[in-house]
């Protein structure tokens, strides 16, 4: 449960940068105040976006609370974080042309598939140059480089 909550928090932190900078989020005529409110998780929740390791007692209690069903790892907190990820990700990746244009193109294959650093399960970000590439392309490139040297 803690691992799932931590993963969701990392993803939210990456998504938040996009939604907070987007003039169209939560809608085109949103005031600055509405935009700031839409980029928050609710009262007493700001710490969830600042660190992926800091948990309050309330967070721990909500992780153990399975009101939404026992099949949801992370309890109520996990469910709420997943809902925020879905909402912000839908905007950035699918609904907003401006946010989509901030996506990266894989430096290895060059395929016109927008990649975002918060998509940790399918991309890797180079710690040196911050290039974002498909995880599968990086693995193939590393295997090819290893085969050429071996």
C-alpha positions as CSV (number, residue, x, y, z in Angstrom):
1,X,0.0,0.0,0.0
2,X,2.8,2.4,0.8
3,X,4.6,1.7,-2.5
4,X,1.4,2.4,-4.4
5,X,0.8,5.7,-2.6
6,X,4.4,6.7,-3.1
7,X,4.2,6.0,-6.9
8,X,0.9,7.9,-7.2
9,X,2.5,10.9,-5.3
10,X,5.5,10.9,-7.6
11,X,3.2,10.9,-10.6
12,X,1.1,13.7,-9.2
13,X,4.1,15.8,-8.5
14,X,5.2,15.5,-12.2
15,X,1.6,16.2,-13.5
16,X,1.2,19.2,-11.2
17,X,3.9,21.1,-13.1
18,X,1.9,20.7,-16.3
19,X,-1.6,21.6,-14.9
20,X,-0.3,24.6,-12.9
21,X,1.4,26.1,-16.0
22,X,-1.6,25.4,-18.3
23,X,-3.8,28.4,-19.1
24,X,-6.6,26.0,-20.0
25,X,-6.7,24.1,-16.7
26,X,-9.3,23.6,-15.2
27,X,-11.0,25.6,-17.9
28,X,-10.1,28.4,-20.3
29,X,-11.8,31.2,-18.3
30,X,-10.5,30.1,-14.9
31,X,-9.2,32.7,-12.6
32,X,-5.7,32.4,-11.0
33,X,-7.4,31.4,-7.8
34,X,-9.5,28.7,-9.5
35,X,-6.4,27.4,-11.2
36,X,-4.4,27.2,-8.0
37,X,-7.3,25.4,-6.2
38,X,-7.5,22.9,-9.1
39,X,-3.8,22.2,-8.7
40,X,-4.2,21.2,-5.0
41,X,-5.4,18.0,-3.5
42,X,-7.5,19.6,-0.8
43,X,-7.1,21.1,2.7
44,X,-4.2,19.6,4.6
45,X,-2.9,17.7,1.6
46,X,-0.2,19.9,0.2
47,X,2.5,17.8,1.8
48,X,1.5,14.9,-0.5
49,X,2.9,16.8,-3.5
50,X,6.1,18.1,-1.8
51,X,7.6,14.8,-0.7
52,X,6.9,11.2,-1.6
53,X,8.1,10.0,1.8
54,X,6.3,12.3,4.3
55,X,3.1,10.8,5.6
56,X,0.8,12.2,8.3
57,X,-1.1,10.1,10.8
58,X,-4.2,11.0,8.8
59,X,-2.6,9.6,5.7
60,X,-1.7,6.3,7.4
61,X,-5.2,6.0,8.8
62,X,-6.7,6.6,5.3
63,X,-4.3,4.1,3.8
64,X,-5.7,1.4,6.2
65,X,-9.3,2.5,5.5
66,X,-10.9,0.4,2.7
67,X,-14.3,2.0,2.5
68,X,-14.0,1.9,-1.3
69,X,-13.4,-1.8,-1.3
70,X,-10.7,-4.2,-0.1
71,X,-9.3,-4.5,-3.7
72,X,-7.8,-1.0,-3.7
73,X,-4.2,-0.9,-2.3
74,X,-3.7,2.3,-0.5
75,X,-7.2,2.5,1.0
76,X,-9.1,5.7,0.8
77,X,-5.9,7.8,0.3
78,X,-4.8,5.6,-2.6
79,X,-8.2,5.9,-4.2
80,X,-8.2,9.7,-3.8
81,X,-4.7,10.1,-5.2
82,X,-5.5,7.8,-8.2
83,X,-8.6,9.9,-9.0
84,X,-6.4,13.0,-9.0
85,X,-3.8,11.3,-11.2
86,X,-6.6,10.2,-13.6
87,X,-8.1,13.8,-13.8
88,X,-4.7,15.6,-14.3
89,X,-3.4,12.9,-16.7
90,X,-6.5,13.0,-18.8
91,X,-6.1,16.8,-19.2
92,X,-2.3,16.7,-19.9
93,X,-2.1,13.6,-22.1
94,X,-5.5,13.5,-23.9
95,X,-7.5,16.7,-23.6
96,X,-5.2,19.6,-23.8
97,X,-3.3,20.5,-27.0
98,X,-1.0,22.9,-25.2
99,X,0.0,20.3,-22.6
100,X,0.5,17.6,-25.3
101,X,2.9,19.9,-27.1
102,X,5.1,19.9,-24.0
103,X,5.6,16.2,-24.3
104,X,8.9,14.7,-25.5
105,X,9.8,12.7,-28.6
106,X,12.0,9.6,-27.9
107,X,15.6,10.5,-28.7
108,X,16.3,6.9,-29.7
109,X,13.5,5.9,-32.1
110,X,12.1,9.3,-32.9
111,X,8.6,8.0,-33.0
112,X,5.9,10.7,-32.9
113,X,4.5,9.4,-29.6
114,X,4.5,12.1,-26.9
115,X,6.3,11.1,-23.8
116,X,6.1,12.7,-20.4
117,X,8.5,12.2,-17.5
118,X,5.7,11.3,-15.1
119,X,5.0,8.1,-17.1
120,X,7.6,6.2,-15.2
121,X,6.3,2.8,-16.3
122,X,7.0,3.4,-20.0
123,X,9.7,6.1,-20.1
124,X,13.2,6.8,-18.6
125,X,14.6,10.2,-18.1
126,X,18.4,10.7,-18.5
127,X,19.8,12.2,-15.3
128,X,22.4,14.0,-17.3
129,X,20.6,15.7,-20.2
130,X,17.0,15.1,-19.1
131,X,16.1,13.4,-22.5
132,X,12.9,11.3,-22.2
133,X,13.0,8.0,-24.0
134,X,10.9,4.9,-24.2
135,X,12.1,2.4,-21.6
136,X,12.0,-0.3,-24.2
137,X,14.2,1.8,-26.6
138,X,16.7,2.4,-23.8
139,X,16.9,-1.3,-23.0
140,X,17.4,-2.2,-26.7
141,X,20.1,0.4,-27.0
142,X,21.9,-0.8,-23.9
143,X,21.7,-4.4,-25.1
144,X,23.1,-3.4,-28.5
145,X,25.9,-1.4,-26.9
146,X,26.7,-4.3,-24.6
147,X,26.7,-6.7,-27.5
148,X,29.1,-4.5,-29.5
149,X,31.5,-4.2,-26.6
150,X,31.4,-7.8,-25.5
